[in-house]
Amino acid sequence: MRNFHLAGRSTVHTQNAMVATSHPLAALTAIEVMRSGGTAADAAVSACALLGVIEPQSTGIGGDCFALVQPKGNGKIVAYNGSGRAPKAAEPSWYLERNMHGIPLTSAHAVTIPGAVDAWETILRDHGKLGLDTLLQPAIKAAEEGYVVSPRNAFDWKNQFEKLKKGTNTERYLLPHGKAAVAGDVIRQPELGKTLRAIAKNGRDAFYKGPIAEDMVDTLRGIGGLHTTEDFADHTTETTVPIGTIYKGHDVWQCPPNGPGITMLVMLNVLSRFDLTKFPAMSVERFHLEAEAARIAYMMREQHIGDPAHVNVDVARILTPEFAEEYGGKIRMDGMLDLPVVTPPMNPSTIYITVVDKDRNVCSFINSIAHSFGSAIVSNKTGILLQNRGGGFRIEPGHPNCIAPGKRPLHTIIPSLVTKNGHAVMPFGVMGGQYQPVGQTHVLTNMLDYGCDVQEAIDMPRGLHYEGVYQLEDGVPSAIVDGLKKLGHRTTSVVSPLGGGQAIWIDWQKGTLTGGSDPRKDGCALGY
């Protein structure tokens, strides 16, 4: 139990249903959907659509979606990969001939076909009771009648002001009066509202075919893109089975590649070799082990992971104890492993939603436009802010993540689900681009090794070893920073907090739900 003398959040407890999101209005929307008879999937889609309007720096219909859904909390877990593909004309040679060795993040080439809308419709087909015509109404209302900017969103708006000034149509759509929005401003986006109305009426085809798709293609080709209406019309969502590992008697599930959830699973396999409880949760040793496990896992990811439809990804071998032992067995407590510095090409933003309904249907759901405010490209007439997920591609022939026609990039967004004896015990996620595998590992080990409740686990200070530097939040004590430096870690503080997170713990014996939501965002957990 937390110390009520100190500032903080309590866990939220309920019996029927629960949601946790990064914005209170999205959480309230999800609760209203479930109270009106909707499922966890219905609630997640409706909340996400709303977040695409009121948290535009993080998500929207111009982005991608991944989800894990478990019916009744004990059925077969289904993984949904709603990530978009590169245009069919995206040959590596095209870029190399133009002396391009990376994808500029605010160029049309960074825009992959947005996969979210098709994913929503696919998930609802399998697990919903309501349709997009009903579920998009809160988002439509917010876009047309206006929404009030929250403090964390204003923080991101200010930090991305220069990017938005230089973008395509962003000054028109996202800089009211030529300035970054501040907390309390009311923003209206009638063009986006009209687009959402078309999707509500005609479903995914309204987005991927006809005038809306044509407008996105015209916008992108007008600034040098290779996209065609055929690229949009041909998009599909992949439905598959999750991958997993065992940690502390719990099964931990992720979407398979091209999702990067395998990175988190490798981290857990490496950390399974150690008894973290020998060290305090806030200690040099714990932070050092987490960083070394991350460095190993991220090196693996960069060397082996890409779109399995284009390259061979040996998931089974990567998740063996032997694979974790190859480098994990060399970890030292008195210094760092000699590993190559990995420079992942993306560190974006996103939103995560976790929902459990009264029937214990479980939905772990994540939706993203990649970097904050995506590509900073808004379609000319439809108000759609497009992602820059293609910036995650390499332009290196032979690399598993090299761009190719119709290929999906190595992603960053990962919904997670923890089960025990076949029953869901915690759908959870931690946002924040490259931080997500580390964040999920940090939160889960806070709970399973250190006995934290979901809110304490989310609150605890964080660090990310990224591009050769250990980036640490302000809450990490100076003694730990000094100790890490003595072990050879280069350290720095971070401007923005590392990610955000939400989790729901299911107690089957008591019949209760316990939720937590990250104070690094403006959201909350709600239940009834």
Secondary structure by P-SEA (a helix, b strand, c coil): cccccccccccccccccccccccaaaaaaaaaaaaacccaaaaaaaaaaaaaacccccccccccccbbbbcccccbbbbbbcbbbccccccaaaaaaaccccccccccccccccccaaaaaaaaaccccccccccaaaaaaaaacbbbbcaaaaaaaaaaaaaaaaccccccccccccccccccbbbbbaaaaaaaaaaaaccaaaaaccaaaaaaaaaaaaacccccaaaaaabbbbbbbbbbcccccbbbbbbcccccaaaaaaaaaaaccccccccccccaaaaaaaaaaaaaaaaaaaaccccccccccccccccccccccccccccccccccccccccccccccbbbbbbbcccccccbbbbbccccccccccccccccccccccccccccccccccccccccccccbbbbbbbcccccccccccccccaaaaaaaaaaaacccccccaaaaaaccccccccccccccccccaaaaaaaaaaccbbbbbccccccccbbbbccccccccccccccccbbbbcc
